[in-house]
Structure formats: C-alpha cells, structure tokens
C-alpha cells in the first residue's frame, strides 16, 4: 500500500476537480444540447459562482459568456478545464493546458484505450503529460462529475434535464458514466440526496479508488455509493477503503463482472481488470465495505446508512400485524445470519394476556386487533423495546404495518405512538414496512424511520448496517511479521516445497525421501506403520490423478511392492517426467481434512484460501478467501466462516479439531506468500490434517508453483 501521506495527498489533489473556482471549456458549444454546451448550460442554471471561460475559435460569445479563440488567449489560468474535442485534438490540448499550469482537466472525448491499441497509446501519452505537470486528469471517455453544492457541473449527462441533485449526504463514485448518472437519477426519484457524483471513465489518471478516498475526507459526505467494473491501482483502492473505515463512512459497492462474459465486457468497456469475484468480495469484507447485488439494493443500503446507526452486535426485533409477513421476515433474517432472539417468557405471557390469540415470540405478531385497540401497538412495542434493559435485546427494529400504516384514519395516531417510542428508546435502527402516499412516507422519515414497502428489502438493509457496524467496531488488525523467503529458480518438487514451508513454521507430516525400495522400507520402519507413499516429481504436481499415492501400507512387503507400482504408474502416465524417488510419510488417522492455499490475484496480490477437504471445497465451493498477510485472529474468522465449520468445532459428540493450530498455519502461510514476492504463483496444501483438540495440524501434501 502506498505511503500514507502520499496517498492522502493524491486524494486531496482531487479538490482541483471537485471544488474549482474557475473553468475553461475547450470545445465549448452555443447549443446547450451538445456535449460542449451542456456543462455551461447546467452551471448557468445552477448558479456556479466561479468564472466560466468558453474556448471556441468560431464564436465571440457562447451562452452569454465571452469566448476565447484558443487556450493561449485565456485571460488567466483556470483551476480546471473541460475538454470536449475530437480524440485527435486531445493530446495537444492537454499538453497546452499542462504547460499553462491548469490543476485539473476533465476529458469527455472518447476513442482511447476502450477502442484499440493506438487509442491506448494516445491515452498513455496524455496521462504522462498530466502527471509530469502535476495536473489531475479525469477520463478520457468520462461523462464527468458534478458538485451541486457549488453549482459545479462538469458533465454532459442528459439526466440533468429531468432531475437536479437533491441536498443530502450521499455521494456517488462510478467508473461507468452512464451508470453513475443512472444511480443519481434513481436516487432523485426516491428523494435521496446525492449532491456529488464522480464518474472516472478510462481512468488514465484519476481512479475510482481516489474518488472514494477524496469522499472519505469530505466533511459533507456521510455515505459513499460506488459502482465498479474493475480495479485499477489496487493499492490506492485499498487505501481509500481504509480511509473510509477510519472516518466511519460506509462504502457500498456494486460491481459488474461476476460472470466470465461480464468480466470480458468490463475489460472491453473500460480496459479494466475485473479480477476474481470471490476475491473482490473478500477485499470488501476486510475493510467493512458492503457489496450490493443491484442498483436498487445499492440505494437501499445507502438510504439506510443515512441514519448513521450501525449496530455492531446486530439483533432484530420484529413487530407485525401479519403472521405471514413475520415468517417472510424471519426466513430472510435466518438466511442472512441476522439474529432474532425471542422475547422472554415473562414478556410473552404479559402480551398473551393482552391479546390471547397473538404470537409474541419474535416476530411479535400483535394481529390486526391493534387497529381496534390502537393502544395495543404501544404496549407490544414498549415490551419489545424494553427487553434486555439498558443492554437492549434488539438493536434493530422492524415494524410491518403494510397499507394500514398509510391509512388516513390510522397513520396520524400510529406516527405519534411510534415517534414517542423512538424518542424514549434512542440509538437503535428503526424501520417500517409501510405502503403509503409519498407525503406520509416523508413524515415517517422525518421522524427518524426508514420506510420500505417490501419487508425483505428492509431486512437486507438492516443486516448490511450491522455488518458495517461490526467493521467500524473492530480494531484494524496489525500485519504480522514476515519470514525470510528465497524461492528456487523453478517450481520445486513436493519435498522441496515442504522444506521451504517448514522453514516458515508450517507443520509438515513426518516423512522421508527414498530413492530405492530399500530406502523406502527403512524409512517406513523409522516412521512407524502404516505409512503413505507418493511419487516424487516436480513434473507431476497432482499425483492422485495418475494413481501416484498409496495409502495404508502396513508392512515391508507392501512398501516394496508399492515402490514398484508408483514408478510404473508415473512412467506410464508421464513418460517424460523427472522422477526423484518416493516420499514415505507417517499415516495420520482420525484427523479432519482441510485445504489451504494461496493464489496470486492480478489486482490484489497473494490471496489465501481455506476450506474443508474433499467435496466441500471441490464440489460445493465451501471456501473463504482473505488478502495476505493476516494474523491468527483473521485466520480464525476465516475458518469459522465456511459453512462446514461445525464439522471442525464438533458435532454429534465428536471432539473439535485443533482450530488454533489451523489458524496458526493459515496465518503463517499468508506471511510466507507475501514474503515470497511476485514470482510466487500459487501454493496448495491439500490435504491439511487437523487432529482433535490440541493434537496439531499438519500439511500432508504441498505444491508451490513459481512463475517468471
């Protein structure tokens, strides 16, 4: 990750683009509908207070502003310039602006890296020119940005013909211009304030990560909604996520490119690297950022975050007038892992006395009887909110009232009751599932309630706020110390790989190398029967696929015969393989099989993986990832995150596996992978055998792949 002060300076330098006092528009148009005319028209309409300097050799005046024939004729050096020229003219314009001392430039023009190699070369020259001059460049192929707080609109988006940004504290950062402004327009239709929107286009200089980093420091922004297609300059992206977490600002990310087709589209659209989707999820989770599945969910989560209530130990209490809705809510909470603890027996008994046919467990179904006796709403809700005393059993509360919450005969009294309860029990996240006219919804929101028509969407948003809260509450982990690692010139065989890993403190199953059958028999005698035998060859990394592993060899005769079988199978399957002998290893029984690994992600470097062995990892995909390096605490969290974790912690009377030893191995593997450097392509430890309780964990097989 870049040095902190340098990264912060890079983030801060975006102020030239986001908070300018003057702007030159190169390629300005008198037609407010054209690309070069829209920014001027928008800034005029919204009262930009700075100087606007149109540049166009064919006109003396454009949209009421004096116009200049060329860049050299500008009366002073503007803070920023907008370039709306054909691609062939952009290089010269950027060079002239850089020489003049302009601090920022927004390049609308397309026809660069998103098109072909010649365009990519031109884009690289533009970026180099800007960098040499210390000028920040947004684009090219960018729809631009706006900061509605100061009337600054360096964009040609047609969305502004229909919507102006609403005052608020949500900011949008997007690589795609069209999708970024789609989010802005969708937010406007929901009454969500997004006064800042930055779209980065091809990212020749300014990246999505830098936009997030600037917003993390912006005092007017509370929530950052981001749309990504890939990650350029990953170190900066990570630094931005860390800065946002430190500032307690949620980052909610929607990323395209889940599928192979989607990833291909992302590369051709912005020449970005989409990367592996599971790795991207792991990186977001590491920094407490939340991923949204779609634009609607992105805005749901951003909307919920505007309350600035992030329950670190999130629990959900549900009050409902519909048993069916309560079940729906409970199902979704269970699927997400959002805890819904029941009311105490005493509280349940008290509520049944009030309404004998109610179901006051959690969800707390107070039935439609509350609309005959409105005071019951207060009684049921008060009982739920008071549960647990000052510690509060429920950190989040969702009430399902459906259309009755908007009914003119009911809503005013309900609003008064709920408002009084919220005031008496502050500090919790409150949400309503209500269908009501917009004016009524705004009243509930003014009282401090999130309002969703669909209750499942409410549950997902509440769960997301809890994940954010847990990340904010956790101390950022300290990176572990790294071992000294010197990789060999080429991919090692299994024994050499194990020696390397063993020197970094990774426990290996006791074993010996044998070049002859006699050596194999002596090794087996020394290790103790039964033993495992494996062919040893750096040319055969996956030995089981050729029958190159023999188990349960119980005596001398079995070892002698096994030695011959292994050599015969290896020579038959891979005639050209260099065979160094066999490995004879002690057979460990009664252990849980796990798989640990590392692969080098093109964006984020070495990424560690953990899963249970066999079908759990290979067929069910029950694995978790984490960016390297990390400590044993993070390793334990990884181990507990796999769906099959109960098989390790002990089920049906079985003794738990040695989780501490597994966590230690996983953390040490992550440190080894980081220290090994960029030549390390991957590591596979499969299986790793975790013995019960304090018996330890041992790598039974190891493959290290080394690249150029």
Secondary structure in CASP SS format (residue, H / E / C, confidence):
PFRMAT SS
TARGET T0000
AUTHOR 0000-0000-0000
METHOD secondary structure of the structure
MODEL  1
X C 1.00
X C 1.00
X C 1.00
X H 1.00
X H 1.00
X H 1.00
X H 1.00
X H 1.00
X H 1.00
X H 1.00
X H 1.00
X H 1.00
X C 1.00
X C 1.00
X H 1.00
X H 1.00
X H 1.00
X H 1.00
X C 1.00
X C 1.00
X C 1.00
X E 1.00
X E 1.00
X E 1.00
X E 1.00
X E 1.00
X C 1.00
X C 1.00
X C 1.00
X C 1.00
X C 1.00
X C 1.00
X C 1.00
X C 1.00
X H 1.00
X H 1.00
X H 1.00
X H 1.00
X H 1.00
X H 1.00
X H 1.00
X H 1.00
X H 1.00
X H 1.00
X H 1.00
X H 1.00
X C 1.00
X C 1.00
X C 1.00
X C 1.00
X E 1.00
X E 1.00
X E 1.00
X E 1.00
X E 1.00
X C 1.00
X C 1.00
X C 1.00
X C 1.00
X C 1.00
X E 1.00
X E 1.00
X C 1.00
X C 1.00
X E 1.00
X E 1.00
X E 1.00
X E 1.00
X C 1.00
X C 1.00
X H 1.00
X H 1.00
X H 1.00
X C 1.00
X C 1.00
X C 1.00
X C 1.00
X C 1.00
X C 1.00
X E 1.00
X E 1.00
X E 1.00
X E 1.00
X C 1.00
X C 1.00
X C 1.00
X H 1.00
X H 1.00
X H 1.00
X H 1.00
X H 1.00
X H 1.00
X H 1.00
X H 1.00
X H 1.00
X H 1.00
X H 1.00
X H 1.00
X H 1.00
X H 1.00
X C 1.00
X C 1.00
X C 1.00
X E 1.00
X E 1.00
X E 1.00
X E 1.00
X C 1.00
X C 1.00
X C 1.00
X C 1.00
X C 1.00
X C 1.00
X C 1.00
X C 1.00
X C 1.00
X H 1.00
X H 1.00
X H 1.00
X H 1.00
X H 1.00
X H 1.00
X H 1.00
X H 1.00
X H 1.00
X H 1.00
X H 1.00
X H 1.00
X H 1.00
X H 1.00
X H 1.00
X H 1.00
X H 1.00
X C 1.00
X C 1.00
X E 1.00
X E 1.00
X E 1.00
X C 1.00
X C 1.00
X C 1.00
X C 1.00
X C 1.00
X E 1.00
X E 1.00
X E 1.00
X E 1.00
X H 1.00
X H 1.00
X H 1.00
X C 1.00
X E 1.00
X E 1.00
X E 1.00
X E 1.00
X C 1.00
X C 1.00
X H 1.00
X H 1.00
X H 1.00
X H 1.00
X C 1.00
X C 1.00
X C 1.00
X C 1.00
X C 1.00
X C 1.00
X C 1.00
X C 1.00
X E 1.00
X E 1.00
X E 1.00
X E 1.00
X E 1.00
X C 1.00
X C 1.00
X H 1.00
X H 1.00
X H 1.00
X H 1.00
X H 1.00
X H 1.00
X H 1.00
X H 1.00
X H 1.00
X H 1.00
X H 1.00
X H 1.00
X H 1.00
X C 1.00
X C 1.00
X C 1.00
X C 1.00
X C 1.00
X C 1.00
X E 1.00
X E 1.00
X E 1.00
X E 1.00
X C 1.00
X C 1.00
X C 1.00
X C 1.00
X C 1.00
X C 1.00
X C 1.00
X C 1.00
X H 1.00
X H 1.00
X H 1.00
X H 1.00
X H 1.00
X H 1.00
X H 1.00
X H 1.00
X H 1.00
X H 1.00
X C 1.00
X C 1.00
X C 1.00
X C 1.00
X C 1.00
X E 1.00
X E 1.00
X E 1.00
X E 1.00
X E 1.00
X E 1.00
X C 1.00
X C 1.00
X C 1.00
X C 1.00
X C 1.00
X H 1.00
X H 1.00
X H 1.00
X H 1.00
X H 1.00
X H 1.00
X H 1.00
X H 1.00
X H 1.00
X H 1.00
X H 1.00
X H 1.00
X H 1.00
X C 1.00
X C 1.00
X C 1.00
X E 1.00
X E 1.00
X E 1.00
X E 1.00
X E 1.00
X E 1.00
X C 1.00
X C 1.00
X C 1.00
X C 1.00
X H 1.00
X H 1.00
X H 1.00
X H 1.00
X H 1.00
X H 1.00
X H 1.00
X H 1.00
X H 1.00
X H 1.00
X H 1.00
X C 1.00
X C 1.00
X C 1.00
X C 1.00
X C 1.00
X C 1.00
X H 1.00
X H 1.00
X H 1.00
X H 1.00
X H 1.00
X H 1.00
X H 1.00
X H 1.00
X H 1.00
X H 1.00
X C 1.00
X C 1.00
X C 1.00
X E 1.00
X E 1.00
X C 1.00
X C 1.00
X C 1.00
X H 1.00
X H 1.00
X H 1.00
X H 1.00
X H 1.00
X H 1.00
X H 1.00
X H 1.00
X H 1.00
X H 1.00
X H 1.00
X C 1.00
X C 1.00
X C 1.00
X C 1.00
X C 1.00
X C 1.00
X C 1.00
X C 1.00
X C 1.00
X E 1.00
X E 1.00
X E 1.00
X E 1.00
X E 1.00
X E 1.00
X C 1.00
X C 1.00
X H 1.00
X H 1.00
X H 1.00
X H 1.00
X H 1.00
X H 1.00
X H 1.00
X H 1.00
X H 1.00
X H 1.00
X H 1.00
X H 1.00
X H 1.00
X H 1.00
X C 1.00
X C 1.00
X E 1.00
X C 1.00
X C 1.00
X C 1.00
X C 1.00
X C 1.00
X H 1.00
X H 1.00
X H 1.00
X H 1.00
X H 1.00
X H 1.00
X H 1.00
X H 1.00
X H 1.00
X H 1.00
X C 1.00
X C 1.00
X C 1.00
X C 1.00
X E 1.00
X E 1.00
X C 1.00
X C 1.00
X C 1.00
X E 1.00
X E 1.00
X C 1.00
X C 1.00
X H 1.00
X H 1.00
X H 1.00
X H 1.00
X C 1.00
X C 1.00
X C 1.00
X H 1.00
X H 1.00
X H 1.00
X H 1.00
X H 1.00
X H 1.00
X H 1.00
X H 1.00
X H 1.00
X H 1.00
X H 1.00
X H 1.00
X C 1.00
X C 1.00
X H 1.00
X H 1.00
X H 1.00
X C 1.00
X C 1.00
X C 1.00
X C 1.00
X E 1.00
X E 1.00
X E 1.00
X E 1.00
X E 1.00
X E 1.00
X E 1.00
X H 1.00
X H 1.00
X H 1.00
X H 1.00
X C 1.00
X H 1.00
X H 1.00
X H 1.00
X H 1.00
X H 1.00
X H 1.00
X H 1.00
X H 1.00
X H 1.00
X H 1.00
X H 1.00
X H 1.00
X H 1.00
X H 1.00
X H 1.00
X H 1.00
X H 1.00
X C 1.00
X C 1.00
X C 1.00
X C 1.00
X E 1.00
X E 1.00
X E 1.00
X E 1.00
X E 1.00
X E 1.00
X C 1.00
X C 1.00
X C 1.00
X H 1.00
X H 1.00
X H 1.00
X H 1.00
X H 1.00
X H 1.00
X H 1.00
X H 1.00
X H 1.00
X C 1.00
X C 1.00
X C 1.00
X E 1.00
X E 1.00
X E 1.00
X C 1.00
X C 1.00
X H 1.00
X H 1.00
X H 1.00
X H 1.00
X H 1.00
X H 1.00
X H 1.00
X H 1.00
X H 1.00
X H 1.00
X H 1.00
X H 1.00
X H 1.00
X H 1.00
X H 1.00
X H 1.00
X H 1.00
X H 1.00
X H 1.00
X C 1.00
X C 1.00
X C 1.00
X C 1.00
X C 1.00
X C 1.00
X C 1.00
X C 1.00
X C 1.00
X C 1.00
X C 1.00
X C 1.00
X C 1.00
X C 1.00
X C 1.00
X C 1.00
X C 1.00
X C 1.00
X C 1.00
X C 1.00
X H 1.00
X H 1.00
X H 1.00
X H 1.00
X H 1.00
X H 1.00
X H 1.00
X H 1.00
X H 1.00
X H 1.00
X C 1.00
X C 1.00
X C 1.00
X C 1.00
X E 1.00
X C 1.00
X C 1.00
X E 1.00
X E 1.00
X E 1.00
X E 1.00
X C 1.00
X C 1.00
X H 1.00
X H 1.00
X H 1.00
X H 1.00
X H 1.00
X H 1.00
X H 1.00
X H 1.00
X H 1.00
X H 1.00
X H 1.00
X C 1.00
X C 1.00
X C 1.00
X E 1.00
X E 1.00
X E 1.00
X E 1.00
X E 1.00
X E 1.00
X C 1.00
X C 1.00
X C 1.00
X C 1.00
X C 1.00
X C 1.00
X H 1.00
X H 1.00
X H 1.00
X H 1.00
X C 1.00
X C 1.00
X E 1.00
X E 1.00
X E 1.00
X E 1.00
X E 1.00
X C 1.00
X C 1.00
X H 1.00
X H 1.00
X H 1.00
X H 1.00
X H 1.00
X H 1.00
X H 1.00
X H 1.00
X H 1.00
X H 1.00
X H 1.00
X H 1.00
X H 1.00
X H 1.00
X H 1.00
X H 1.00
X H 1.00
X H 1.00
X C 1.00
X C 1.00
X C 1.00
X C 1.00
X C 1.00
X C 1.00
X C 1.00
X E 1.00
X E 1.00
X E 1.00
X E 1.00
X E 1.00
X E 1.00
X C 1.00
X C 1.00
X C 1.00
X C 1.00
X C 1.00
X E 1.00
X E 1.00
X E 1.00
X E 1.00
X E 1.00
X E 1.00
X E 1.00
X E 1.00
X E 1.00
X E 1.00
X C 1.00
X C 1.00
X C 1.00
X E 1.00
X E 1.00
X E 1.00
X E 1.00
X E 1.00
X E 1.00
X E 1.00
X E 1.00
X C 1.00
X C 1.00
X H 1.00
X H 1.00
X H 1.00
X H 1.00
X C 1.00
X C 1.00
X C 1.00
X C 1.00
X E 1.00
X E 1.00
X E 1.00
X E 1.00
X E 1.00
X C 1.00
X C 1.00
X C 1.00
X C 1.00
X H 1.00
X H 1.00
X H 1.00
X H 1.00
X H 1.00
X H 1.00
X H 1.00
X H 1.00
X H 1.00
X H 1.00
X C 1.00
X H 1.00
X H 1.00
X H 1.00
X H 1.00
X H 1.00
X H 1.00
X H 1.00
X C 1.00
X C 1.00
X C 1.00
X C 1.00
X C 1.00
X C 1.00
X C 1.00
X E 1.00
X C 1.00
X H 1.00
X H 1.00
X H 1.00
X H 1.00
X H 1.00
X H 1.00
X H 1.00
X H 1.00
X H 1.00
X H 1.00
X H 1.00
X H 1.00
X H 1.00
X H 1.00
X H 1.00
X H 1.00
X H 1.00
X H 1.00
X C 1.00
X C 1.00
X C 1.00
X E 1.00
X E 1.00
X E 1.00
X E 1.00
X E 1.00
X E 1.00
X E 1.00
X E 1.00
X E 1.00
X E 1.00
X E 1.00
X C 1.00
X E 1.00
X C 1.00
X C 1.00
X C 1.00
X C 1.00
X E 1.00
X E 1.00
X E 1.00
X C 1.00
X C 1.00
X E 1.00
X E 1.00
X E 1.00
X E 1.00
X E 1.00
X C 1.00
X C 1.00
END
